[in-house]
Amino acid sequence: MKLDELVAIDIHTHAERTCHHPHDAIQEEFDKAAALYFRNNAKHPSIDETVAYYREQKIGLVMFTVDSESATGIARISNEEVAIAARENADMMVAFCSIDPHKGKRGAIEARRMINEYGVKGFKFHPPIQGYHPYDRMAWPIYEVIAEYGLPAIFHTGHSGMGSGMRGGGGIRLKYGQPILLDDVAVDFPDMKIILAHPSWPWTDEALSMALHKPNVYIDLSGWSPKYFPPQIVKYANTQLGHKMLFGSDFPWIRPENWIKAFHEAGFKESVQSAILKDNAVKLLFPQG
């Protein structure tokens, strides 16, 4: 990345539309429900359109898909497509990889290949949508690869906008998004950097406690406008956890420029704003400098 040319790094952006295949019909059902939840009916951009948008904003981005084929039947966007886009836009984009934990050892083979052949810099898990307990041993082969390379992994935590309002919540079980379920993962995989995505409501205090207690646990602030953050998020950012929090938007559901505007007005000290917007992500993604 050409870090000096970027005003921020968004560590949480979604690859919503492939450039090569039609949009999945099952995904459309979830998108309609999420549009109502986020009050965002904008057309979802392709990967190329997303990259072009972020380039115009001078914001770096971490992009990933979510592989939930076992639990939802939604055909995933290939990790290779995201990684190739990152390679072609390496001055401002990084690719994370998503592998359904139900793929076990086969998933671990893919994880190693994506790191070695495609240069992915991290991984994304969504336990509620992927339908698994974060500490389930079926996921360990993939975790072991991530830990071996010392890479970060983003885990969805808290309420899920996806499935909200759908019959039976779209089959999504919110209990798998409880942050404390990742505490055992943080203990047994201390070399895997765990990023708790979102303010983790209604379990915000669990996430803050884990970030205080475990050196390998971080929090990304995506999925919510900062004007709606629980007050303890701002309190701990301004005191003990300013070095552990990361800017994330959850694009396309929230636009980064809107998030940043609200962030500057939400009570965060100037001394921690640059760290959250960019510096913390730089240290996490490029630990060798």
Secondary structure, 3 states (H helix, E strand, C coil): CCHHHCCEEEEEEECCECCCCCCCHHHHHHHHHHHHHHCCCCCCCEHHHHHHHHHHHCEEEEEECCCCHHHHCCCCCCHHHHHHHHHHCCCCEEEEECCCHHHHHHHHHHHHHHHHHHCCCEEEECHHHHCCCCCCHHHHHHHHHHHHHCCEEEEECCCCCCCCCCHHHHHCCHHHHCHHHHHHHHHHCCCCEEEEECCCCCCHHHHHHHHHHCCCEEEECCCCCHHHCCHHHHHHHCCCCCCCEECCCCECCCCHHHHHHHHHCCCCCHHHHHHHHHHHHHHHHCCCC
